[in-house]
Amino acid sequence: MNGDTGNRDIDATRSVLRDHFERIRELVESATAGLTTEMSDYRPGPQANSIAWLLWHLTRVQDDHVSGAAGVEQVWTAHGWRDRFALPFHADDIGYGHTDEQVGLVHADARLLADYHADVHRVTLGYVDGLTADELDRIVDRRWDPPVTAAVRLVSVIGDCLQHLGQAAYVRGLFEAE
């Protein structure tokens, strides 16, 4: 493969990844627009996730996974978000496996949720903009078979974020229908 083709390929890859993360950012802004505390805390059932938990969790996953791939400290701790949210969870908790009770402990207003995601988004784009073909192929997690590359990790984060944004929109729709 000649150098021009390789450069075009990595430029196209960065562009697609950037577009996905920009769409996630727009959806977070949309999900938090006009979101009241009552809406944010609403759970359609005792075992359901609230909008606050869904948005917090998707941002924690993005923060954790992208910072891990990039080899930088999470925004959660490095930029003081853990203190601002004041949740009773360990610093590395991202919400996986939370009990119904733990889900109910996540309360956050729309601006806090949106601002935390905006900070994570900036770090994410910084990482994406510097990606190389070698970086995309680099193994970032050997706990899986096959081991996870940076490319697979980024695609996984995108899928997880989009899934939880859809759930948040659904929960909001249920709240607004009542």
C-alpha positions in Angstrom: 0.0 0.0 0.0 1.4 3.4 -0.9 1.7 6.2 1.7 -1.1 8.3 0.2 -3.6 5.5 0.4 -2.6 4.8 4.0 -2.9 8.5 4.9 -6.4 8.6 3.2 -7.4 5.5 5.1 -6.5 6.8 8.5 -7.9 10.2 7.7 -11.2 8.5 6.7 -11.2 6.4 9.8 -10.6 9.3 12.1 -13.4 11.2 10.3 -15.9 8.4 10.8 -15.0 8.0 14.5 -15.1 11.7 15.0 -18.6 11.9 13.4 -19.9 9.1 15.6 -18.6 10.8 18.8 -20.0 14.2 17.6 -23.4 12.5 17.1 -23.2 11.1 20.6 -22.4 14.5 22.0 -25.4 16.0 20.1 -27.7 13.3 21.5 -26.5 13.9 25.1 -27.2 17.6 24.6 -30.7 16.7 23.2 -31.3 14.3 26.1 -30.5 17.0 28.7 -32.3 19.9 27.0 -35.2 20.9 29.2 -34.6 17.9 31.5 -35.9 18.6 35.0 -34.8 16.9 38.1 -38.0 15.0 38.3 -37.5 13.7 34.7 -33.9 12.9 35.4 -34.7 10.8 38.4 -37.8 9.1 36.9 -37.7 5.3 36.8 -40.6 3.6 35.0 -40.3 0.6 37.4 -38.3 -0.3 40.5 -35.7 -2.2 38.4 -35.5 0.3 35.6 -32.7 2.8 35.0 -33.3 6.5 35.3 -32.2 9.0 32.7 -29.6 10.4 35.2 -28.1 6.9 35.7 -28.1 6.2 31.9 -26.4 9.4 31.0 -23.9 9.2 33.9 -23.1 5.5 33.1 -22.6 6.1 29.3 -20.3 9.0 30.1 -18.4 7.0 32.7 -18.0 4.1 30.2 -16.7 6.6 27.5 -14.4 8.2 30.0 -13.0 5.0 31.4 -12.6 3.2 28.0 -11.2 6.1 26.0 -8.8 7.2 28.8 -7.6 3.6 29.2 -6.9 3.3 25.5 -5.3 6.8 25.4 -3.2 6.1 28.5 -4.5 9.2 30.3 -6.2 9.7 33.6 -10.0 9.7 33.5 -11.7 13.1 33.4 -13.9 11.7 36.3 -11.0 12.1 38.7 -8.5 14.4 36.9 -11.1 17.2 36.4 -13.0 16.9 39.6 -16.2 15.4 38.3 -16.3 12.7 41.0 -16.4 15.3 43.6 -19.1 17.3 41.8 -21.4 14.3 41.4 -20.7 13.2 45.1 -21.8 9.6 44.5 -21.0 7.0 47.1 -19.2 4.8 44.6 -15.5 3.8 44.3 -13.6 6.1 41.9 -13.3 3.5 39.2 -17.0 2.5 39.3 -18.7 3.0 35.9 -22.0 1.4 36.7 -21.6 -2.1 35.3 -23.5 -4.5 37.5 -25.2 -1.8 39.6 -28.0 -3.1 41.8 -31.4 -1.4 41.7 -30.5 0.4 44.9 -27.2 1.7 43.4 -29.1 3.0 40.3 -31.4 4.9 42.6 -28.4 6.7 44.2 -27.5 8.5 41.0 -29.1 11.9 41.0 -27.8 14.7 38.8 -29.2 17.7 37.1 -29.1 18.1 33.3 -26.3 20.6 33.3 -24.0 18.5 35.4 -24.6 15.5 33.1 -24.1 17.5 30.0 -21.0 19.3 31.2 -19.3 16.1 32.4 -20.0 14.5 29.0 -18.7 17.6 27.2 -15.4 17.3 29.1 -15.1 13.6 28.2 -16.0 14.4 24.6 -13.1 16.9 24.4 -10.6 14.2 25.6 -12.2 11.6 23.2 -11.8 13.9 20.2 -8.2 14.6 21.2 -7.5 10.9 21.2 -9.4 10.3 17.9 -7.7 13.1 16.1 -4.3 11.7 16.9 -5.0 8.1 15.9 -2.6 6.2 13.6 -3.1 2.9 12.0 -0.7 1.3 14.5 -2.6 2.8 17.4 -5.9 1.4 16.1 -4.3 -2.0 15.9 -2.7 -1.8 19.4 -4.1 -4.2 22.0 -5.6 -2.3 24.9 -7.2 -5.1 26.8 -5.9 -8.7 27.0 -8.7 -9.9 29.3 -10.8 -10.9 26.3 -10.3 -13.6 23.6 -9.4 -12.3 21.2 -7.7 -9.4 22.9 -9.3 -6.0 22.3 -7.6 -3.5 20.0 -8.1 0.3 20.3 -10.3 0.2 17.2 -12.6 -2.4 18.7 -12.7 -0.5 22.0 -13.8 2.7 20.3 -16.5 0.9 18.3 -17.7 -0.8 21.6 -17.9 2.6 23.3 -19.9 4.1 20.4 -22.3 1.1 20.5 -22.7 1.3 24.3 -23.3 5.1 24.3 -25.9 4.9 21.5 -27.7 2.1 23.2 -28.0 4.0 26.5 -29.0 7.2 24.7 -31.9 5.3 23.1 -32.9 4.0 26.5 -32.8 7.5 28.0 -35.0 8.8 25.2 -37.4 6.0 25.8 -37.6 6.6 29.5 -38.1 10.3 28.8 -41.0 9.5 26.5 -42.6 7.3 29.2 -42.3 10.1 31.7 -43.8 12.7 29.3 -46.7 10.3 28.4 -47.8 10.1 32.0 
